[in-house]
Protein backbone atom coordinates (compact mmCIF):
# COMPACT_ATOMS: atom_id res chain seq x y z
CA UNK A 1 0.00 0.00 0.00
CA UNK A 2 1.25 3.50 -0.72
CA UNK A 3 2.08 6.10 1.88
CA UNK A 4 -0.79 8.22 3.25
CA UNK A 5 0.49 11.24 1.33
CA UNK A 6 0.43 9.48 -2.04
CA UNK A 7 -2.80 7.56 -2.59
CA UNK A 8 -2.80 4.76 -5.16
CA UNK A 9 -5.78 4.28 -7.49
CA UNK A 10 -6.49 1.32 -9.75
CA UNK A 11 -9.10 1.57 -12.53
CA UNK A 12 -10.50 -1.78 -13.68
CA UNK A 13 -12.54 -2.80 -16.69
CA UNK A 14 -12.69 -6.14 -18.50
CA UNK A 15 -10.73 -5.15 -21.62
CA UNK A 16 -8.86 -2.13 -20.18
CA UNK A 17 -9.22 -0.47 -23.57
CA UNK A 18 -11.66 2.39 -22.99
CA UNK A 19 -13.17 3.69 -19.75
CA UNK A 20 -10.36 2.58 -17.45
CA UNK A 21 -7.72 3.97 -19.83
CA UNK A 22 -9.46 7.36 -19.99
CA UNK A 23 -9.87 7.50 -16.21
CA UNK A 24 -6.24 6.56 -15.57
CA UNK A 25 -5.00 9.13 -18.08
CA UNK A 26 -7.10 11.92 -16.59
CA UNK A 27 -6.06 11.03 -13.04
CA UNK A 28 -2.37 10.89 -13.98
CA UNK A 29 -2.58 14.23 -15.79
CA UNK A 30 -4.64 16.05 -13.16
CA UNK A 31 -3.11 14.38 -10.09
CA UNK A 32 0.54 14.57 -11.10
CA UNK A 33 2.87 13.37 -8.37
CA UNK A 34 0.04 13.59 -5.83
CA UNK A 35 -1.38 10.19 -6.80
CA UNK A 36 -0.21 6.84 -8.17
CA UNK A 37 -2.36 5.57 -11.03
CA UNK A 38 -2.81 2.20 -12.72
CA UNK A 39 -5.40 0.49 -14.86
CA UNK A 40 -6.01 -3.16 -15.72
CA UNK A 41 -8.54 -5.67 -16.98
CA UNK A 42 -9.37 -9.33 -16.51
CA UNK A 43 -9.28 -9.96 -20.28
CA UNK A 44 -7.18 -7.12 -21.72
CA UNK A 45 -7.63 -6.15 -25.36
CA UNK A 46 -4.70 -5.80 -27.73
CA UNK A 47 -4.96 -2.02 -27.87
CA UNK A 48 -6.95 1.02 -26.76
CA UNK A 49 -10.17 1.61 -28.71
CA UNK A 50 -9.34 4.03 -31.58
CA UNK A 51 -12.33 6.32 -30.90
CA UNK A 52 -11.28 6.54 -27.22
CA UNK A 53 -7.73 7.52 -28.21
CA UNK A 54 -9.12 10.10 -30.65
CA UNK A 55 -11.50 11.60 -28.06
CA UNK A 56 -8.70 11.89 -25.54
CA UNK A 57 -6.34 13.48 -28.07
CA UNK A 58 -8.98 16.17 -28.63
CA UNK A 59 -8.41 17.31 -25.02
CA UNK A 60 -4.63 17.06 -25.26
CA UNK A 61 -4.18 13.61 -23.70
CA UNK A 62 -2.38 11.03 -25.84
CA UNK A 63 -3.21 7.45 -24.87
CA UNK A 64 -2.64 5.95 -28.33
CA UNK A 65 0.52 4.14 -27.20
CA UNK A 66 -1.00 2.74 -23.98
CA UNK A 67 -1.25 -1.04 -23.74
CA UNK A 68 -4.13 -2.70 -21.89
CA UNK A 69 -2.81 -4.61 -18.88
CA UNK A 70 -3.82 -7.72 -16.96
CA UNK A 71 -5.52 -7.37 -13.58
CA UNK A 72 -3.56 -9.11 -10.82
CA UNK A 73 -4.28 -9.61 -7.13
CA UNK A 74 -1.05 -7.69 -6.40
CA UNK A 75 -2.32 -4.62 -8.27
CA UNK A 76 -5.45 -4.64 -6.10
CA UNK A 77 -3.53 -5.37 -2.89
CA UNK A 78 -1.22 -2.38 -3.43
CA UNK A 79 -4.00 0.08 -4.25
CA UNK A 80 -5.83 2.32 -1.81
CA UNK A 81 -8.82 2.83 -4.10
CA UNK A 82 -10.06 0.31 -6.69
CA UNK A 83 -12.62 1.62 -9.19
CA UNK A 84 -14.50 -0.67 -11.54
CA UNK A 85 -16.06 1.04 -14.52
CA UNK A 86 -19.54 -0.50 -14.56
CA UNK A 87 -18.33 -3.40 -16.63
CA UNK A 88 -19.12 -6.18 -14.19
CA UNK A 89 -15.47 -7.10 -13.71
CA UNK A 90 -14.76 -8.81 -10.41
CA UNK A 91 -11.76 -7.77 -8.35
CA UNK A 92 -10.09 -9.62 -5.54
CA UNK A 93 -11.20 -8.07 -2.26
CA UNK A 94 -8.62 -7.14 0.35
CA UNK A 95 -9.33 -5.48 3.70
CA UNK A 96 -8.50 -1.80 3.97
CA UNK A 97 -9.11 -0.97 0.31
CA UNK A 98 -11.87 1.32 -0.86
CA UNK A 99 -13.95 -0.12 -3.71
CA UNK A 100 -16.10 2.02 -6.02
CA UNK A 101 -18.09 1.18 -9.15
CA UNK A 102 -18.54 3.94 -11.69
CA UNK A 103 -21.42 2.78 -13.88
CA UNK A 104 -20.47 4.07 -17.31
CA UNK A 105 -21.44 3.07 -20.84
CA UNK A 106 -19.00 0.89 -22.78
CA UNK A 107 -17.33 2.82 -25.63
CA UNK A 108 -16.50 -0.36 -27.60
CA UNK A 109 -17.71 -0.01 -31.16
CA UNK A 110 -18.76 3.62 -30.74
CA UNK A 111 -17.58 6.54 -32.84
CA UNK A 112 -15.78 9.53 -31.39
CA UNK A 113 -19.01 11.56 -31.27
CA UNK A 114 -20.52 9.06 -28.85
CA UNK A 115 -17.31 8.76 -26.80
CA UNK A 116 -17.00 12.51 -26.09
CA UNK A 117 -19.80 12.69 -23.48
CA UNK A 118 -18.38 9.59 -21.77
CA UNK A 119 -14.91 11.15 -21.76
CA UNK A 120 -16.29 14.34 -20.21
CA UNK A 121 -18.18 12.40 -17.53
CA UNK A 122 -15.06 10.43 -16.64
CA UNK A 123 -13.07 13.66 -16.30
CA UNK A 124 -15.79 15.08 -14.01
CA UNK A 125 -15.66 11.97 -11.81
CA UNK A 126 -11.86 11.99 -11.71
CA UNK A 127 -11.90 15.62 -10.53
CA UNK A 128 -14.36 14.60 -7.80
CA UNK A 129 -12.11 11.72 -6.80
CA UNK A 130 -9.13 14.07 -6.52
CA UNK A 131 -11.15 16.29 -4.20
CA UNK A 132 -12.08 13.26 -2.05
CA UNK A 133 -8.42 12.23 -1.90
CA UNK A 134 -7.36 15.77 -0.96
CA UNK A 135 -5.20 16.15 -4.09
CA UNK A 136 -5.28 19.55 -5.79
CA UNK A 137 -5.84 19.12 -9.56
CA UNK A 138 -3.08 20.45 -11.80
CA UNK A 139 -5.41 21.78 -14.45
VMD Tcl script that builds the backbone (N, CA, C; Angstrom):
set m [mol new atoms 417]
animate dup $m
set s [atomselect $m all]
$s set {name element resname resid chain x y z} {
  {N N UNK 1 A 0.855 -1.176 0.000}
  {CA C UNK 1 A 0.000 0.000 0.000}
  {C C UNK 1 A 0.892 1.227 0.000}
  {N N UNK 2 A 0.444 2.288 -0.630}
  {CA C UNK 2 A 1.250 3.499 -0.721}
  {C C UNK 2 A 1.205 4.275 0.593}
  {N N UNK 3 A 2.057 5.282 0.675}
  {CA C UNK 3 A 2.083 6.100 1.877}
  {C C UNK 3 A 0.826 6.949 1.939}
  {N N UNK 4 A 0.427 7.418 3.128}
  {CA C UNK 4 A -0.785 8.225 3.246}
  {C C UNK 4 A -0.757 9.497 2.407}
  {N N UNK 5 A 0.414 10.002 2.102}
  {CA C UNK 5 A 0.493 11.241 1.332}
  {C C UNK 5 A 0.377 11.005 -0.169}
  {N N UNK 6 A 0.532 9.785 -0.619}
  {CA C UNK 6 A 0.426 9.481 -2.040}
  {C C UNK 6 A -0.544 8.323 -2.236}
  {N N UNK 7 A -1.838 8.632 -2.398}
  {CA C UNK 7 A -2.803 7.556 -2.590}
  {C C UNK 7 A -2.588 6.851 -3.927}
  {N N UNK 8 A -2.932 5.572 -3.962}
  {CA C UNK 8 A -2.804 4.764 -5.163}
  {C C UNK 8 A -4.195 4.350 -5.636}
  {N N UNK 9 A -4.469 4.577 -6.920}
  {CA C UNK 9 A -5.781 4.282 -7.486}
  {C C UNK 9 A -5.612 3.324 -8.655}
  {N N UNK 10 A -6.474 2.304 -8.676}
  {CA C UNK 10 A -6.491 1.318 -9.749}
  {C C UNK 10 A -7.857 1.361 -10.425}
  {N N UNK 11 A -7.870 1.595 -11.747}
  {CA C UNK 11 A -9.103 1.567 -12.532}
  {C C UNK 11 A -9.181 0.222 -13.236}
  {N N UNK 12 A -10.352 -0.426 -13.138}
  {CA C UNK 12 A -10.502 -1.777 -13.675}
  {C C UNK 12 A -11.693 -1.857 -14.618}
  {N N UNK 13 A -11.469 -2.457 -15.770}
  {CA C UNK 13 A -12.537 -2.804 -16.694}
  {C C UNK 13 A -12.088 -4.044 -17.459}
  {N N UNK 14 A -13.014 -4.832 -17.920}
  {CA C UNK 14 A -12.693 -6.139 -18.500}
  {C C UNK 14 A -11.563 -6.054 -19.523}
  {N N UNK 15 A -11.720 -5.193 -20.544}
  {CA C UNK 15 A -10.726 -5.148 -21.618}
  {C C UNK 15 A -9.655 -4.082 -21.427}
  {N N UNK 16 A -9.839 -3.185 -20.466}
  {CA C UNK 16 A -8.862 -2.135 -20.180}
  {C C UNK 16 A -8.473 -1.377 -21.451}
  {N N UNK 17 A -9.486 -1.100 -22.282}
  {CA C UNK 17 A -9.217 -0.472 -23.569}
  {C C UNK 17 A -10.018 0.800 -23.789}
  {N N UNK 18 A -10.817 1.213 -22.803}
  {CA C UNK 18 A -11.660 2.387 -22.986}
  {C C UNK 18 A -11.805 3.193 -21.728}
  {N N UNK 19 A -12.852 2.901 -20.949}
  {CA C UNK 19 A -13.174 3.690 -19.753}
  {C C UNK 19 A -12.021 3.745 -18.756}
  {N N UNK 20 A -11.437 2.604 -18.445}
  {CA C UNK 20 A -10.361 2.585 -17.448}
  {C C UNK 20 A -9.124 3.314 -17.959}
  {N N UNK 21 A -8.865 3.247 -19.259}
  {CA C UNK 21 A -7.720 3.967 -19.830}
  {C C UNK 21 A -7.942 5.476 -19.761}
  {N N UNK 22 A -9.170 5.922 -20.074}
  {CA C UNK 22 A -9.462 7.356 -19.987}
  {C C UNK 22 A -9.343 7.846 -18.550}
  {N N UNK 23 A -9.911 7.095 -17.611}
  {CA C UNK 23 A -9.871 7.502 -16.208}
  {C C UNK 23 A -8.434 7.574 -15.694}
  {N N UNK 24 A -7.639 6.569 -16.023}
  {CA C UNK 24 A -6.244 6.563 -15.570}
  {C C UNK 24 A -5.475 7.739 -16.167}
  {N N UNK 25 A -5.715 8.024 -17.438}
  {CA C UNK 25 A -5.001 9.132 -18.084}
  {C C UNK 25 A -5.386 10.471 -17.468}
  {N N UNK 26 A -6.676 10.671 -17.221}
  {CA C UNK 26 A -7.103 11.921 -16.592}
  {C C UNK 26 A -6.531 12.045 -15.179}
  {N N UNK 27 A -6.564 10.953 -14.411}
  {CA C UNK 27 A -6.062 11.032 -13.041}
  {C C UNK 27 A -4.560 11.303 -13.028}
  {N N UNK 28 A -3.818 10.659 -13.909}
  {CA C UNK 28 A -2.370 10.894 -13.977}
  {C C UNK 28 A -2.079 12.347 -14.363}
  {N N UNK 29 A -2.820 12.853 -15.331}
  {CA C UNK 29 A -2.581 14.227 -15.789}
  {C C UNK 29 A -2.967 15.247 -14.721}
  {N N UNK 30 A -4.132 15.072 -14.126}
  {CA C UNK 30 A -4.635 16.052 -13.164}
  {C C UNK 30 A -4.039 15.876 -11.766}
  {N N UNK 31 A -3.647 14.659 -11.423}
  {CA C UNK 31 A -3.114 14.385 -10.090}
  {C C UNK 31 A -1.611 14.535 -9.981}
  {N N UNK 32 A -0.918 14.432 -11.104}
  {CA C UNK 32 A 0.536 14.570 -11.104}
  {C C UNK 32 A 1.190 13.632 -10.115}
  {N N UNK 33 A 2.150 14.163 -9.367}
  {CA C UNK 33 A 2.869 13.370 -8.371}
  {C C UNK 33 A 2.062 13.139 -7.100}
  {N N UNK 34 A 0.862 13.719 -7.029}
  {CA C UNK 34 A 0.043 13.587 -5.826}
  {C C UNK 34 A -0.726 12.285 -5.738}
  {N N UNK 35 A -0.641 11.453 -6.782}
  {CA C UNK 35 A -1.382 10.193 -6.797}
  {C C UNK 35 A -0.666 9.194 -7.711}
  {N N UNK 36 A -0.722 7.924 -7.311}
  {CA C UNK 36 A -0.206 6.839 -8.169}
  {C C UNK 36 A -1.399 6.237 -8.907}
  {N N UNK 37 A -1.239 5.998 -10.197}
  {CA C UNK 37 A -2.356 5.575 -11.035}
  {C C UNK 37 A -1.991 4.323 -11.828}
  {N N UNK 38 A -2.956 3.384 -11.875}
  {CA C UNK 38 A -2.807 2.197 -12.721}
  {C C UNK 38 A -4.176 1.829 -13.273}
  {N N UNK 39 A -4.159 1.043 -14.345}
  {CA C UNK 39 A -5.401 0.488 -14.859}
  {C C UNK 39 A -5.116 -0.924 -15.335}
  {N N UNK 40 A -6.175 -1.757 -15.342}
  {CA C UNK 40 A -6.006 -3.157 -15.722}
  {C C UNK 40 A -7.360 -3.760 -16.064}
  {N N UNK 41 A -7.313 -4.952 -16.655}
  {CA C UNK 41 A -8.536 -5.668 -16.980}
  {C C UNK 41 A -8.347 -7.161 -16.853}
  {N N UNK 42 A -9.446 -7.880 -16.664}
  {CA C UNK 42 A -9.366 -9.331 -16.506}
  {C C UNK 42 A -9.134 -10.038 -17.840}
  {N N UNK 43 A -9.510 -9.400 -18.939}
  {CA C UNK 43 A -9.280 -9.956 -20.280}
  {C C UNK 43 A -8.850 -8.804 -21.186}
  {N N UNK 44 A -7.607 -8.316 -21.003}
  {CA C UNK 44 A -7.176 -7.120 -21.718}
  {C C UNK 44 A -7.209 -7.283 -23.242}
  {N N UNK 45 A -7.631 -6.207 -23.893}
  {CA C UNK 45 A -7.626 -6.149 -25.357}
  {C C UNK 45 A -6.188 -5.976 -25.845}
  {N N UNK 46 A -6.028 -6.006 -27.151}
  {CA C UNK 46 A -4.698 -5.803 -27.728}
  {C C UNK 46 A -4.277 -4.342 -27.737}
  {N N UNK 47 A -5.280 -3.440 -27.799}
  {CA C UNK 47 A -4.964 -2.016 -27.865}
  {C C UNK 47 A -6.146 -1.196 -27.362}
  {N N UNK 48 A -5.905 0.076 -27.164}
  {CA C UNK 48 A -6.946 1.022 -26.758}
  {C C UNK 48 A -7.892 1.218 -27.945}
  {N N UNK 49 A -9.193 1.357 -27.653}
  {CA C UNK 49 A -10.170 1.613 -28.713}
  {C C UNK 49 A -9.779 2.884 -29.465}
  {N N UNK 50 A -9.751 2.851 -30.801}
  {CA C UNK 50 A -9.342 4.031 -31.579}
  {C C UNK 50 A -10.179 5.279 -31.300}
  {N N UNK 51 A -11.494 5.147 -31.158}
  {CA C UNK 51 A -12.331 6.324 -30.897}
  {C C UNK 51 A -12.033 6.913 -29.524}
  {N N UNK 52 A -11.663 6.073 -28.562}
  {CA C UNK 52 A -11.284 6.539 -27.224}
  {C C UNK 52 A -9.989 7.341 -27.318}
  {N N UNK 53 A -9.005 6.804 -28.039}
  {CA C UNK 53 A -7.733 7.520 -28.207}
  {C C UNK 53 A -7.961 8.859 -28.909}
  {N N UNK 54 A -8.834 8.860 -29.921}
  {CA C UNK 54 A -9.118 10.101 -30.646}
  {C C UNK 54 A -9.803 11.128 -29.742}
  {N N UNK 55 A -10.791 10.688 -28.967}
  {CA C UNK 55 A -11.500 11.603 -28.065}
  {C C UNK 55 A -10.556 12.188 -27.020}
  {N N UNK 56 A -9.652 11.382 -26.529}
  {CA C UNK 56 A -8.701 11.889 -25.537}
  {C C UNK 56 A -7.707 12.853 -26.177}
  {N N UNK 57 A -7.289 12.578 -27.410}
  {CA C UNK 57 A -6.337 13.482 -28.068}
  {C C UNK 57 A -6.965 14.855 -28.299}
  {N N UNK 58 A -8.288 14.896 -28.441}
  {CA C UNK 58 A -8.979 16.173 -28.626}
  {C C UNK 58 A -8.838 17.089 -27.411}
  {N N UNK 59 A -8.596 16.501 -26.234}
  {CA C UNK 59 A -8.412 17.313 -25.024}
  {C C UNK 59 A -6.944 17.322 -24.585}
  {N N UNK 60 A -6.061 16.968 -25.517}
  {CA C UNK 60 A -4.626 17.063 -25.258}
  {C C UNK 60 A -4.026 15.925 -24.467}
  {N N UNK 61 A -4.699 14.765 -24.430}
  {CA C UNK 61 A -4.185 13.611 -23.702}
  {C C UNK 61 A -3.965 12.481 -24.701}
  {N N UNK 62 A -2.712 12.080 -24.880}
  {CA C UNK 62 A -2.379 11.030 -25.845}
  {C C UNK 62 A -2.294 9.679 -25.142}
  {N N UNK 63 A -3.251 8.808 -25.440}
  {CA C UNK 63 A -3.211 7.447 -24.874}
  {C C UNK 63 A -3.054 6.413 -25.988}
  {N N UNK 64 A -2.728 6.853 -27.180}
  {CA C UNK 64 A -2.642 5.952 -28.329}
  {C C UNK 64 A -1.583 4.865 -28.157}
  {N N UNK 65 A -0.544 5.127 -27.383}
  {CA C UNK 65 A 0.517 4.141 -27.196}
  {C C UNK 65 A 0.316 3.281 -25.941}
  {N N UNK 66 A -0.745 3.533 -25.187}
  {CA C UNK 66 A -1.003 2.738 -23.980}
  {C C UNK 66 A -1.354 1.306 -24.363}
  {N N UNK 67 A -0.958 0.372 -23.516}
  {CA C UNK 67 A -1.245 -1.036 -23.743}
  {C C UNK 67 A -2.126 -1.552 -22.621}
  {N N UNK 68 A -3.292 -2.121 -22.937}
  {CA C UNK 68 A -4.133 -2.700 -21.887}
  {C C UNK 68 A -3.352 -3.751 -21.089}
  {N N UNK 69 A -3.554 -3.726 -19.766}
  {CA C UNK 69 A -2.810 -4.615 -18.879}
  {C C UNK 69 A -3.711 -5.600 -18.156}
  {N N UNK 70 A -3.112 -6.653 -17.665}
  {CA C UNK 70 A -3.824 -7.718 -16.965}
  {C C UNK 70 A -4.002 -7.386 -15.486}
  {N N UNK 71 A -5.204 -7.568 -14.997}
  {CA C UNK 71 A -5.516 -7.372 -13.582}
  {C C UNK 71 A -4.896 -8.496 -12.760}
  {N N UNK 72 A -4.169 -8.120 -11.706}
  {CA C UNK 72 A -3.558 -9.112 -10.817}
  {C C UNK 72 A -3.980 -8.828 -9.379}
  {N N UNK 73 A -3.990 -9.851 -8.544}
  {CA C UNK 73 A -4.277 -9.605 -7.127}
  {C C UNK 73 A -3.300 -8.607 -6.507}
  {N N UNK 74 A -2.049 -8.617 -6.947}
  {CA C UNK 74 A -1.049 -7.692 -6.402}
  {C C UNK 74 A -1.402 -6.243 -6.713}
  {N N UNK 75 A -1.920 -5.985 -7.912}
  {CA C UNK 75 A -2.323 -4.620 -8.275}
  {C C UNK 75 A -3.432 -4.132 -7.352}
  {N N UNK 76 A -4.361 -5.012 -7.015}
  {CA C UNK 76 A -5.445 -4.639 -6.104}
  {C C UNK 76 A -4.902 -4.466 -4.694}
  {N N UNK 77 A -4.074 -5.393 -4.259}
  {CA C UNK 77 A -3.526 -5.371 -2.894}
  {C C UNK 77 A -2.737 -4.096 -2.619}
  {N N UNK 78 A -2.078 -3.563 -3.637}
  {CA C UNK 78 A -1.224 -2.383 -3.434}
  {C C UNK 78 A -1.921 -1.074 -3.793}
  {N N UNK 79 A -3.239 -1.124 -3.944}
  {CA C UNK 79 A -4.005 0.084 -4.255}
  {C C UNK 79 A -4.854 0.501 -3.066}
  {N N UNK 80 A -4.970 1.800 -2.864}
  {CA C UNK 80 A -5.827 2.322 -1.805}
  {C C UNK 80 A -7.282 2.362 -2.253}
  {N N UNK 81 A -7.478 2.716 -3.526}
  {CA C UNK 81 A -8.821 2.825 -4.098}
  {C C UNK 81 A -8.852 1.995 -5.374}
  {N N UNK 82 A -9.870 1.135 -5.503}
  {CA C UNK 82 A -10.064 0.314 -6.693}
  {C C UNK 82 A -11.415 0.701 -7.284}
  {N N UNK 83 A -11.394 1.140 -8.544}
  {CA C UNK 83 A -12.618 1.616 -9.185}
  {C C UNK 83 A -12.909 0.768 -10.411}
  {N N UNK 84 A -14.030 0.036 -10.353}
  {CA C UNK 84 A -14.498 -0.668 -11.537}
  {C C UNK 84 A -15.359 0.308 -12.327}
  {N N UNK 85 A -15.453 0.061 -13.629}
  {CA C UNK 85 A -16.056 1.045 -14.517}
  {C C UNK 85 A -17.450 0.632 -15.002}
  {N N UNK 86 A -18.193 -0.102 -14.177}
  {CA C UNK 86 A -19.544 -0.499 -14.559}
  {C C UNK 86 A -19.560 -1.641 -15.538}
  {N N UNK 87 A -18.463 -2.354 -15.623}
  {CA C UNK 87 A -18.327 -3.400 -16.629}
  {C C UNK 87 A -18.558 -4.794 -16.062}
  {N N UNK 88 A -18.865 -4.880 -14.786}
  {CA C UNK 88 A -19.124 -6.181 -14.188}
  {C C UNK 88 A -17.876 -6.984 -13.883}
  {N N UNK 89 A -16.706 -6.383 -14.002}
  {CA C UNK 89 A -15.472 -7.101 -13.709}
  {C C UNK 89 A -15.364 -7.324 -12.206}
  {N N UNK 90 A -14.921 -8.473 -11.829}
  {CA C UNK 90 A -14.759 -8.808 -10.412}
  {C C UNK 90 A -13.305 -8.621 -10.011}
  {N N UNK 91 A -13.104 -8.000 -8.867}
  {CA C UNK 91 A -11.761 -7.772 -8.349}
  {C C UNK 91 A -11.570 -8.585 -7.085}
  {N N UNK 92 A -10.355 -9.028 -6.839}
  {CA C UNK 92 A -10.090 -9.621 -5.539}
  {C C UNK 92 A -10.350 -8.580 -4.450}
  {N N UNK 93 A -10.880 -9.001 -3.346}
  {CA C UNK 93 A -11.204 -8.072 -2.263}
  {C C UNK 93 A -10.197 -8.248 -1.138}
  {N N UNK 94 A -9.575 -7.147 -0.742}
  {CA C UNK 94 A -8.617 -7.140 0.346}
  {C C UNK 94 A -9.066 -6.118 1.381}
  {N N UNK 95 A -8.945 -6.434 2.653}
  {CA C UNK 95 A -9.333 -5.482 3.697}
  {C C UNK 95 A -8.527 -4.188 3.580}
  {N N UNK 96 A -9.183 -3.089 3.937}
  {CA C UNK 96 A -8.498 -1.801 3.975}
  {C C UNK 96 A -8.477 -1.062 2.650}
  {N N UNK 97 A -9.041 -1.657 1.601}
  {CA C UNK 97 A -9.111 -0.973 0.308}
  {C C UNK 97 A -10.501 -0.370 0.165}
  {N N UNK 98 A -10.581 0.703 -0.558}
  {CA C UNK 98 A -11.873 1.322 -0.860}
  {C C UNK 98 A -12.264 0.889 -2.271}
  {N N UNK 99 A -13.475 0.360 -2.415}
  {CA C UNK 99 A -13.955 -0.122 -3.705}
  {C C UNK 99 A -15.126 0.747 -4.170}
  {N N UNK 100 A -15.038 1.226 -5.414}
  {CA C UNK 100 A -16.100 2.025 -6.021}
  {C C UNK 100 A -16.453 1.405 -7.365}
  {N N UNK 101 A -17.691 1.601 -7.806}
  {CA C UNK 101 A -18.093 1.180 -9.146}
  {C C UNK 101 A -18.708 2.381 -9.845}
  {N N UNK 102 A -18.031 2.839 -10.882}
  {CA C UNK 102 A -18.545 3.936 -11.687}
  {C C UNK 102 A -19.298 3.323 -12.859}
  {N N UNK 103 A -20.597 3.359 -12.809}
  {CA C UNK 103 A -21.415 2.775 -13.882}
  {C C UNK 103 A -21.390 3.712 -15.088}
  {N N UNK 104 A -20.673 3.273 -16.101}
  {CA C UNK 104 A -20.474 4.070 -17.308}
  {C C UNK 104 A -20.697 3.201 -18.545}
  {N N UNK 105 A -21.225 3.800 -19.596}
  {CA C UNK 105 A -21.443 3.070 -20.841}
  {C C UNK 105 A -20.122 2.606 -21.438}
  {N N UNK 106 A -20.175 1.463 -22.116}
  {CA C UNK 106 A -19.004 0.894 -22.779}
  {C C UNK 106 A -18.784 1.598 -24.122}
  {N N UNK 107 A -17.579 2.138 -24.363}
  {CA C UNK 107 A -17.331 2.820 -25.625}
  {C C UNK 107 A -16.981 1.888 -26.788}
  {N N UNK 108 A -16.879 0.582 -26.542}
  {CA C UNK 108 A -16.502 -0.357 -27.600}
  {C C UNK 108 A -17.468 -0.246 -28.774}
  {N N UNK 109 A -16.915 -0.078 -29.950}
  {CA C UNK 109 A -17.711 -0.010 -31.160}
  {C C UNK 109 A -18.348 1.333 -31.440}
  {N N UNK 110 A -18.165 2.295 -30.553}
  {CA C UNK 110 A -18.760 3.620 -30.743}
  {C C UNK 110 A -17.813 4.529 -31.517}
  {N N UNK 111 A -18.382 5.515 -32.171}
  {CA C UNK 111 A -17.580 6.539 -32.837}
  {C C UNK 111 A -17.185 7.616 -31.846}
  {N N UNK 112 A -16.298 8.487 -32.271}
  {CA C UNK 112 A -15.779 9.527 -31.389}
  {C C UNK 112 A -16.887 10.450 -30.884}
  {N N UNK 113 A -17.915 10.686 -31.705}
  {CA C UNK 113 A -19.010 11.564 -31.274}
  {C C UNK 113 A -19.701 11.007 -30.033}
  {N N UNK 114 A -19.867 9.699 -29.986}
  {CA C UNK 114 A -20.522 9.058 -28.845}
  {C C UNK 114 A -19.586 8.917 -27.647}
  {N N UNK 115 A -18.287 8.906 -27.885}
  {CA C UNK 115 A -17.308 8.757 -26.800}
  {C C UNK 115 A -17.100 10.079 -26.057}
  {N N UNK 116 A -17.262 11.200 -26.722}
  {CA C UNK 116 A -16.997 12.511 -26.093}
  {C C UNK 116 A -17.770 12.725 -24.797}
  {N N UNK 117 A -19.100 12.483 -24.756}
  {CA C UNK 117 A -19.804 12.689 -23.484}
  {C C UNK 117 A -19.306 11.754 -22.372}
  {N N UNK 118 A -18.937 10.545 -22.735}
  {CA C UNK 118 A -18.385 9.595 -21.768}
  {C C UNK 118 A -17.046 10.101 -21.234}
  {N N UNK 119 A -16.202 10.574 -22.141}
  {CA C UNK 119 A -14.906 11.155 -21.761}
  {C C UNK 119 A -15.102 12.304 -20.775}
  {N N UNK 120 A -16.056 13.182 -21.069}
  {CA C UNK 120 A -16.292 14.341 -20.213}
  {C C UNK 120 A -16.828 13.923 -18.841}
  {N N UNK 121 A -17.665 12.903 -18.802}
  {CA C UNK 121 A -18.183 12.395 -17.525}
  {C C UNK 121 A -17.066 11.766 -16.700}
  {N N UNK 122 A -16.188 11.043 -17.355}
  {CA C UNK 122 A -15.056 10.434 -16.637}
  {C C UNK 122 A -14.161 11.534 -16.062}
  {N N UNK 123 A -13.890 12.564 -16.829}
  {CA C UNK 123 A -13.072 13.665 -16.299}
  {C C UNK 123 A -13.748 14.293 -15.082}
  {N N UNK 124 A -15.055 14.495 -15.143}
  {CA C UNK 124 A -15.789 15.075 -14.008}
  {C C UNK 124 A -15.646 14.186 -12.767}
  {N N UNK 125 A -15.782 12.887 -12.946}
  {CA C UNK 125 A -15.663 11.967 -11.808}
  {C C UNK 125 A -14.234 11.923 -11.262}
  {N N UNK 126 A -13.260 11.979 -12.143}
  {CA C UNK 126 A -11.861 11.990 -11.706}
  {C C UNK 126 A -11.579 13.243 -10.880}
  {N N UNK 127 A -12.087 14.385 -11.312}
  {CA C UNK 127 A -11.904 15.616 -10.531}
  {C C UNK 127 A -12.553 15.477 -9.147}
  {N N UNK 128 A -13.715 14.852 -9.085}
  {CA C UNK 128 A -14.364 14.595 -7.798}
  {C C UNK 128 A -13.543 13.668 -6.929}
  {N N UNK 129 A -12.958 12.648 -7.536}
  {CA C UNK 129 A -12.106 11.719 -6.796}
  {C C UNK 129 A -10.891 12.441 -6.224}
  {N N UNK 130 A -10.285 13.295 -7.016}
  {CA C UNK 130 A -9.133 14.067 -6.520}
  {C C UNK 130 A -9.524 14.890 -5.298}
  {N N UNK 131 A -10.687 15.507 -5.346}
  {CA C UNK 131 A -11.150 16.291 -4.197}
  {C C UNK 131 A -11.322 15.391 -2.977}
  {N N UNK 132 A -11.904 14.205 -3.162}
  {CA C UNK 132 A -12.077 13.257 -2.052}
  {C C UNK 132 A -10.735 12.814 -1.474}
  {N N UNK 133 A -9.741 12.673 -2.346}
  {CA C UNK 133 A -8.423 12.234 -1.904}
  {C C UNK 133 A -7.584 13.383 -1.327}
  {N N UNK 134 A -8.086 14.609 -1.463}
  {CA C UNK 134 A -7.358 15.770 -0.957}
  {C C UNK 134 A -6.183 16.150 -1.846}
  {N N UNK 135 A -6.261 15.825 -3.130}
  {CA C UNK 135 A -5.201 16.150 -4.085}
  {C C UNK 135 A -5.690 17.299 -4.959}
  {N N UNK 136 A -4.930 18.378 -4.989}
  {CA C UNK 136 A -5.284 19.551 -5.792}
  {C C UNK 136 A -5.023 19.251 -7.266}
  {N N UNK 137 A -6.051 19.391 -8.146}
  {CA C UNK 137 A -5.839 19.124 -9.562}
  {C C UNK 137 A -4.846 20.110 -10.193}
  {N N UNK 138 A -4.073 19.616 -11.142}
  {CA C UNK 138 A -3.078 20.445 -11.800}
  {C C UNK 138 A -3.675 21.326 -12.869}
  {N N UNK 139 A -4.835 20.978 -13.374}
  {CA C UNK 139 A -5.409 21.780 -14.446}
  {C C UNK 139 A -6.895 21.868 -14.376}
}
mol reanalyze $m
mol bondsrecalc $m
mol representation Tube
mol addrep $m
